[in-house]
Amino acid sequence: MKLIFIGATHEVTGSCSMIEVNGKTIIVDCGMEQGQDLFENIEIPVAPSEIDAVVLTHAHIDHSGKIPFLVANGYKGPIYSTEATKQLCDIMLRDSAHIQEFEAQWRNRKGKRAGKEEYIPLYTMDDVMNTMPLFKTAGYNSDMEIFDGVTICYNDAGHLLGSANVLFKLKEDGVERTLLFSGDLGNVDKPLIKSPQNPPYADYVVCESTYGDRVHPEKPDYVAQLTQIIQTTLDRGGNVVIPAFAVGRTQELLYYIRIIKEEGLIKNHANFPVVVDSPLAVEATNIYSTEMYEYYDDEALELLRAGVNPVTFPDLKVSVSSEESKAINEDMAPKIIISASGMCEAGRIRHHLKHNLWRPECTILFVGYQSPGTVGGKLLDGAESVKLFGEEIKVKAEILRIDSFSSHADRPHLLEWVKKVNLGSMAFINHGEDKVTEEFAAEAASNIGKTVVAPFSGDVWDLARCELSHKAEVKPIIKKQAQGGEGGSADEHRAARNDSPAYKELRSSADNLMKLIAGSGEISNKELNKMRSDIENLIKKYQ
């Protein structure tokens, strides 16, 4: 009875874990890595054809995105999820395949001229078509035996339509253990979907920590914030460009914009157009408009029963074809453009940034997490320019963020959730940035009085004995950032540095710098650019 950690260890994306029990191999989530990659993950230690089942917590690509790769390489077993997760995966995985195939065509056109080897996409649309018939769905709070001695039960995670934590009940050689995967835990009091359900008891829990170092402010008035940003930008004659995850975040935005329009809150631009430019987002919005009553909160249910679609309104336009997408920026009328992807790394949003970033009358509004190193992360960090399609684009537009527009639980809610599990043995913390996983693990341990660890990719835990049976060799990819020098493991370098008073003082100064940056809303752009330049010069000096 073993638990093997594969992805999203000391990193935010690429969730993947493996359970071995009764001769069966079960994969829990199989996601793509997105953004900055600090550590080298182990490969799944068995061939896809030898995997017996995949259990999926929710549809986001950093949890589901590599499942078609397994299928393309021989996996033929069941994929367990909720019904909403299955329906969302149907569109999200097709979109992922489309982006990969398009990128392969683009790279190969350039690569052929340069004499480079052919770029092969991770999987194709055909692989996704072969994946979807493998899904088997279940509702919340209902036990499903998937093998002898292996039962799963979904609980509402409140993160996305159909998202779940998964409780495994395992029995092997007379030993019984319960293992709970949090998946991604949702924020509370969000529109459309319910808040996270209280977790069941478990011997072990694997808990995410995406926002394990943050505290969301008290729920702001999202309608008022969006109204002010839209009003100011439209008055300037510019566009509000919103990079938003096509599934979940886009529908929340439409929910709030519907209220703004119904109450006539925007003055002098009463019929301002809103364009959703993403075939994926359009399909996802259609799914949100169907009768999936099990997943909606009371307010959304009340609207639906009254015949009001909570995510549509007059002057909402959708763009599906490439021609429709191109026409958006040819039309100079001020508008709101909502487009995937949320971190600006792929998809049509890059075209909208290319056409709007250099225009000072426009606003780029971020409403979600941006991984360090992504285009979105760079823009929020104050980049003066970014490269898009091989062209350096100056940043003249206003860059804004609604901080607490988050689908993730913050530190207090994560701690409260772990405490409610009433752990029998211990907790594992993953799906967070390197430093965050360690600090959150330490805080959780002090709060619940149990052993809490932040495993690395390749760590293997014996669940029957509650012991580490294999400690992975940590393999940083960005060595200077992850290790602080060449050679040796990350753990060895951390131990050596943490004993140094000078290092402790440096870390304290770094923390103070981050607090300064976080509270820099009143500092002028000129001073922010100077601060950024000073920091970059310091980095270059010691790299």
C-alpha positions in Angstrom: 0.0 0.0 0.0 2.1 2.9 -1.3 1.7 6.5 -2.3 4.1 7.8 -4.9 4.4 11.6 -5.5 5.1 12.5 -9.2 4.0 16.0 -10.0 3.1 19.4 -8.4 5.6 18.8 -5.6 7.1 22.1 -4.5 5.5 23.4 -7.7 2.0 24.7 -8.5 1.1 22.8 -11.6 1.4 19.3 -13.1 -0.6 17.4 -10.4 0.0 13.7 -10.5 0.2 11.0 -7.8 0.2 7.2 -7.8 -1.3 4.7 -5.5 -0.2 1.0 -5.5 -2.6 -1.3 -3.6 -3.6 -5.0 -4.1 -1.5 -5.2 -7.2 -3.4 -2.3 -8.8 -1.8 1.0 -10.0 -4.0 4.1 -9.7 -3.1 7.5 -11.0 -4.7 10.5 -9.2 -4.7 13.4 -11.6 -2.4 13.7 -14.6 -1.8 17.3 -15.3 0.4 19.5 -17.5 3.1 21.7 -16.1 2.6 25.3 -16.8 4.9 28.3 -16.2 8.2 28.2 -14.4 9.6 24.7 -13.8 12.0 24.5 -10.8 12.4 20.7 -10.3 12.6 17.7 -12.5 9.7 15.4 -12.0 10.1 11.7 -12.2 8.2 9.9 -15.0 5.3 7.7 -14.0 7.2 4.6 -13.0 5.0 2.2 -15.0 4.0 2.1 -18.7 0.6 3.6 -19.4 -0.7 0.2 -20.4 0.1 -1.1 -16.9 -2.0 1.6 -15.2 -5.3 0.2 -13.9 -7.3 3.4 -13.3 -7.1 7.2 -13.4 -9.1 9.2 -10.8 -9.6 12.9 -11.6 -10.3 15.7 -9.1 -11.4 18.3 -11.7 -11.0 19.4 -15.3 -8.3 22.1 -15.2 -5.5 21.3 -17.5 -2.8 21.3 -14.7 -4.8 18.3 -13.4 -6.2 16.6 -16.5 -4.0 17.8 -19.4 -1.8 14.7 -19.8 -4.5 12.0 -19.6 -4.7 11.9 -23.5 -1.0 11.4 -23.5 -1.5 8.2 -21.4 -4.2 7.0 -23.8 -2.0 7.8 -26.8 0.7 5.5 -25.3 -1.5 2.5 -24.4 -3.8 3.4 -21.5 -7.2 1.7 -21.9 -8.6 1.7 -18.3 -11.3 3.8 -16.7 -11.1 7.5 -15.9 -13.2 8.3 -12.8 -14.7 11.8 -12.4 -17.9 13.7 -11.7 -20.3 14.3 -14.6 -19.5 18.0 -14.8 -15.7 17.2 -14.9 -16.3 14.8 -17.8 -18.2 17.4 -19.8 -15.7 20.1 -19.1 -12.8 17.8 -20.0 -14.4 17.0 -23.3 -13.9 20.6 -24.4 -10.8 21.5 -22.4 -8.8 18.5 -23.7 -9.9 19.1 -27.3 -8.8 22.7 -26.9 -5.4 21.6 -25.5 -4.9 19.2 -28.4 -5.8 22.0 -30.9 -3.3 24.4 -29.3 -0.6 21.7 -29.4 -1.3 20.8 -33.0 -1.3 24.5 -34.1 2.0 25.1 -32.2 3.5 22.0 -33.9 2.6 23.4 -37.3 4.0 26.8 -36.5 7.2 25.4 -35.0 7.8 23.0 -37.8 7.3 25.7 -40.5 10.1 27.7 -38.8 12.1 24.7 -37.8 12.2 23.2 -41.3 13.8 26.4 -42.6 16.4 26.2 -39.8 17.1 22.5 -40.3 15.6 21.5 -36.9 14.1 18.2 -36.0 10.3 17.9 -36.3 8.4 19.0 -33.2 5.8 16.4 -32.2 2.8 17.5 -30.1 2.2 15.6 -26.8 -1.1 14.3 -28.2 -3.6 15.0 -31.0 -7.3 15.6 -31.3 -7.7 11.9 -32.2 -6.1 11.0 -28.9 -8.7 13.1 -27.0 -11.5 11.4 -29.0 -10.1 8.1 -27.8 -9.9 9.4 -24.2 -13.5 10.5 -23.6 -15.3 7.1 -23.9 -13.1 5.9 -21.0 -14.8 8.3 -18.5 -17.0 6.8 -15.7 -18.8 9.3 -13.6 -20.3 9.5 -10.1 -22.0 12.1 -8.0 -20.9 13.6 -4.7 -21.1 11.7 -1.4 -21.6 8.3 -2.9 -19.1 5.4 -2.5 -17.9 3.7 -5.7 -15.9 0.5 -5.5 -13.4 0.6 -8.3 -11.4 -2.6 -7.4 -11.5 -5.1 -4.6 -10.3 -3.2 -1.5 -10.5 0.2 -3.2 -13.4 2.5 -2.9 -13.6 6.2 -3.8 -16.0 8.9 -2.7 -16.2 12.5 -4.2 -16.9 15.5 -2.0 -17.6 19.0 -3.4 -14.3 21.0 -3.4 -16.0 24.3 -4.4 -13.2 25.2 -6.9 -14.9 24.6 -10.3 -18.1 23.1 -11.6 -17.8 19.4 -10.7 -14.5 19.8 -8.7 -14.0 17.3 -5.9 -11.8 16.1 -3.2 -11.5 12.3 -3.4 -11.5 9.9 -0.4 -9.9 6.6 -1.0 -10.8 3.7 1.3 -8.0 1.1 0.9 -7.8 -2.4 2.3 -4.8 -4.7 1.7 -3.7 -7.8 3.7 -6.2 -7.0 6.4 -4.8 -3.4 6.8 -7.3 -0.6 6.2 -6.4 3.0 5.5 -8.2 6.1 4.3 -6.4 8.6 2.0 -8.0 12.0 1.1 -6.8 14.1 -1.9 -7.9 17.7 -1.6 -7.7 18.4 -5.3 -7.9 22.2 -5.6 -9.9 23.7 -2.8 -12.2 26.6 -3.7 -12.6 30.0 -2.2 -15.8 30.6 -0.2 -18.9 32.6 -1.3 -18.1 32.5 -5.0 -20.9 32.9 -7.6 -22.5 30.0 -9.3 -21.0 27.1 -7.4 -21.1 26.1 -3.7 -18.4 26.7 -1.1 -16.2 23.7 -0.3 -17.9 20.9 1.5 -16.5 19.9 5.0 -14.1 17.0 4.5 -14.5 13.5 5.8 -12.1 11.8 8.3 -9.0 10.3 6.8 -5.8 8.7 8.0 -3.8 10.6 5.5 -4.5 13.8 3.4 -2.7 15.2 0.4 -3.5 18.9 0.5 -2.8 21.6 -2.1 -1.1 24.9 -1.0 -1.5 27.2 -4.1 -2.4 30.2 -1.8 -0.8 28.7 1.3 1.0 31.9 2.0 -1.8 34.3 1.3 -4.8 35.7 3.1 -7.7 36.9 0.9 -9.0 40.3 2.1 -12.6 40.4 3.1 -14.8 39.7 0.2 -14.8 42.9 -1.9 -17.5 44.4 -3.9 -16.5 42.8 -7.3 -19.3 44.6 -9.1 -18.1 48.0 -7.9 -14.5 47.2 -8.7 -15.3 46.0 -12.2 -17.6 48.9 -12.8 -14.9 51.4 -12.0 -12.3 49.7 -14.2 -14.8 49.4 -17.1 -16.0 53.0 -16.8 -12.6 54.5 -16.6 -11.3 52.5 -19.6 -14.3 53.1 -21.8 -14.2 56.8 -21.0 -10.5 56.8 -22.3 -11.7 55.1 -25.5 -9.8 51.9 -24.8 -10.5 48.2 -24.4 -10.6 46.2 -21.2 -8.7 43.0 -22.1 -9.1 40.2 -19.5 -7.0 37.1 -19.7 -9.2 34.6 -18.0 -9.3 30.8 -17.7 -12.0 29.7 -20.1 -13.7 27.4 -17.6 -14.8 28.9 -14.3 -13.3 32.3 -14.3 -14.9 33.5 -17.6 -18.3 32.4 -16.4 -17.8 34.3 -13.0 -16.9 37.4 -15.0 -20.0 37.1 -17.1 -22.1 36.7 -13.9 -20.8 40.0 -12.5 -21.0 41.9 -15.9 -24.7 40.7 -16.2 -25.4 42.5 -12.9 -23.5 45.6 -14.0 -25.6 45.8 -17.2 -28.9 44.9 -15.5 -28.4 47.7 -12.9 -27.2 50.3 -15.5 -24.0 51.0 -13.6 -21.9 52.1 -16.6 -22.7 55.6 -17.6 -22.6 56.9 -21.2 -21.7 53.5 -22.6 -25.0 51.6 -21.8 -24.7 49.1 -24.6 -20.9 48.5 -24.3 -20.1 45.2 -26.1 -18.5 42.2 -24.3 -16.7 39.6 -26.4 -15.8 36.2 -25.3 -13.1 35.2 -27.7 -12.4 31.5 -27.1 -14.2 28.5 -28.6 -13.5 26.7 -25.3 -15.0 29.5 -23.2 -18.1 29.6 -25.4 -18.6 25.8 -25.0 -18.0 26.0 -21.3 -20.5 28.8 -20.9 -23.0 26.6 -22.6 -22.3 23.8 -20.1 -22.8 26.3 -17.2 -26.1 27.2 -18.8 -27.4 23.6 -18.6 -29.4 22.0 -15.8 -26.6 20.8 -13.6 -28.4 21.6 -10.5 -26.2 19.4 -8.3 -23.3 21.8 -8.6 -24.9 25.2 -8.3 -25.3 27.4 -5.2 -28.7 28.6 -4.0 -28.5 32.0 -5.7 -27.7 30.5 -9.1 -30.5 27.9 -8.7 -33.0 30.7 -7.9 -32.0 32.5 -11.1 -32.3 29.4 -13.2 -35.7 28.5 -11.8 -36.9 32.0 -12.6 -35.8 31.6 -16.2 -32.8 33.9 -15.9 -29.5 32.6 -17.4 -26.9 33.8 -14.8 -24.1 34.1 -17.4 -25.6 35.7 -20.4 -27.0 39.2 -21.3 -27.7 41.5 -24.2 -24.6 42.8 -26.1 -22.7 39.6 -25.3 -20.9 38.4 -28.4 -19.0 35.2 -28.9 -16.1 34.6 -31.2 -15.4 31.1 -32.4 -13.7 31.3 -35.8 -10.3 32.8 -36.5 -12.0 35.4 -38.7 -14.3 36.5 -35.9 -11.3 36.8 -33.6 -9.3 38.9 -36.0 -12.3 41.2 -36.5 -12.3 42.1 -32.7 -9.2 44.3 -33.0 -10.2 45.7 -36.4 -13.3 47.2 -34.7 -12.0 50.2 -32.8 -15.1 50.6 -30.6 -14.3 50.4 -26.9 -15.2 47.0 -25.5 -14.4 44.2 -23.0 -12.5 41.3 -24.4 -12.4 38.1 -22.4 -10.0 35.6 -23.8 -8.0 32.5 -22.9 -5.5 31.5 -21.6 -5.4 32.9 -18.1 -1.6 33.1 -17.9 -1.1 34.5 -21.5 1.1 31.6 -22.5 -1.0 30.4 -25.4 -4.2 30.9 -27.3 -5.9 34.0 -28.6 -5.1 36.3 -25.7 -1.6 36.7 -27.0 -3.1 38.3 -30.2 -5.2 40.7 -28.1 -2.2 41.6 -26.0 -0.2 42.3 -29.2 -2.9 44.7 -30.3 -3.7 46.4 -27.0 -0.6 46.4 -24.7 1.0 49.3 -26.5 -2.1 51.5 -26.3 -2.2 53.7 -23.1 -6.0 54.0 -23.3 -6.4 50.3 -22.7 -6.5 48.2 -19.6 -5.2 44.7 -19.1 -7.1 43.2 -16.1 -5.9 40.1 -14.4 -8.4 38.2 -12.3 -6.4 35.1 -11.3 -3.1 33.6 -10.3 -0.2 34.2 -12.6 2.8 31.8 -12.4 6.2 33.4 -12.2 7.9 33.4 -15.5 4.7 33.4 -17.6 3.7 36.4 -19.7 1.0 37.2 -17.2 3.5 37.0 -14.4 5.9 39.3 -16.1 3.2 41.9 -16.8 2.2 42.0 -13.2 5.8 42.3 -12.2 6.0 45.5 -14.1 7.7 44.4 -17.4 8.3 47.3 -19.7 7.9 45.0 -22.7 7.1 41.4 -23.5 7.9 39.3 -26.6 4.8 38.0 -28.5 5.2 36.1 -31.8 8.8 37.1 -31.9 8.1 40.8 -31.6 8.9 43.0 -28.6 5.7 44.8 -27.5 6.0 47.9 -25.3 3.7 47.9 -22.3 1.8 51.2 -22.3 -1.6 49.9 -21.2 -2.7 50.1 -17.6 -2.0 46.8 -15.9 -4.5 46.0 -13.1 -5.4 43.1 -10.9 -8.4 42.2 -8.8 -6.4 40.4 -6.0 -9.0 38.3 -4.4 -10.8 37.2 -7.5 -9.5 33.7 -6.8 -10.9 30.3 -7.1 -8.4 28.9 -4.6 -8.7 28.8 -0.8 -6.3 31.0 1.1 -4.1 30.0 4.0 -6.7 30.3 6.8 -9.3 28.3 4.8 -6.7 25.6 3.9 -5.7 25.3 7.5 -9.3 25.1 8.6 -10.0 22.4 6.0 -7.0 20.3 7.1 -8.0 20.6 10.7 -11.6 19.5 9.9 -10.2 16.2 8.4 -9.3 15.2 12.0 -6.3 13.3 10.7 -5.4 9.9 11.9 -1.8 9.9 10.9 -0.2 12.6 8.8 -0.6 15.2 5.9 1.3 15.8 2.7 1.4 19.3 1.2 1.8 19.8 -2.5 0.6 22.0 -5.4 2.4 25.1 -4.1 5.6 27.1 -4.8 8.7 25.7 -3.3 9.0 27.9 -0.2 5.2 28.0 0.3 4.8 24.2 0.6 7.5 24.0 3.3 6.2 27.0 5.3 2.6 25.9 5.0 3.5 22.3 6.1 5.2 23.7 9.2 2.2 25.9 10.0 -0.2 23.0 9.5 1.8 20.8 11.7 1.7 23.3 14.6 -2.0 23.8 14.1 -3.1 20.2 14.0 -0.5 18.5 16.1 0.3 15.9 13.4 3.3 15.1 11.2 3.0 17.2 8.0 5.6 17.0 5.2 6.1 18.6 1.8 7.3 15.7 -0.4 9.4 15.9 -3.6 8.7 14.1 -6.9 9.8 10.5 -6.4 9.2 10.2 -2.7 7.4 7.0 -1.8 5.4 6.5 1.4 4.3 3.2 2.8 0.7 3.9 4.0 0.4 0.7 6.0 3.5 1.6 8.2 3.3 5.4 7.9 6.9 5.7 6.9 9.0 7.0 4.0 10.1 4.0 2.1 12.0 5.8 -0.7 13.5 9.3 -0.5 13.8 10.8 -4.0 17.0 12.5 -5.3 15.9 16.2 -5.8 16.9 17.3 -9.3 16.5 21.1 -9.7 16.2 22.4 -13.2 17.0 26.1 -12.4 19.9 25.2 -10.1 20.9 28.6 -8.9 17.3 29.5 -8.0 16.5 26.1 -6.5 19.8 25.3 -4.9 21.9 28.4 -4.6 24.9 26.7 -6.3 26.2 23.8 -8.4 26.2 20.3 -7.2 24.6 18.5 -4.2 20.9 18.1 -3.4 18.5 21.0 -2.7 18.0 19.7 0.8 21.8 19.8 1.5 22.0 23.3 0.3 19.0 24.4 2.3 20.5 22.9 5.4 23.8 24.6 4.9 22.3 28.0 4.1 19.7 28.0 6.9 22.4 27.6 9.5 24.1 30.8 8.4 23.2 34.0 10.2 24.0 36.0 7.1 21.6 33.8 5.1 18.8 34.3 7.7 19.3 38.1 7.5 19.2 38.0 3.7 16.0 36.0 3.8 14.5 38.5 6.2 15.4 41.3 3.9 13.9 39.4 0.9 10.7 39.0 2.9 10.6 42.7 3.6 11.2 43.4 -0.1 8.2 41.2 -1.0 6.0 43.0 1.5 7.2 46.3 0.0 6.3 45.1 -3.5 2.9 43.7 -2.4 2.0 47.1 -0.9 3.4 49.2 -3.7 0.0 50.4 -5.0 0.7 54.0 -4.2 4.2 54.1 -5.6 4.5 55.8 -9.0 5.3 53.8 -12.2 8.6 55.6 -12.5 9.7 54.5 -9.1 8.4 51.0 -9.7 10.5 50.8 -12.8 13.6 52.0 -11.0 13.0 49.5 -8.2 12.7 46.7 -10.8 15.8 47.8 -12.6 17.8 47.8 -9.3 16.6 44.3 -8.5 17.5 43.0 -11.9 21.0 44.5 -11.7 21.4 42.8 -8.3 20.3 39.5 -9.8 22.7 39.8 -12.8 25.6 40.6 -10.4 25.2 37.4 -8.4 24.0 35.0 -11.1 
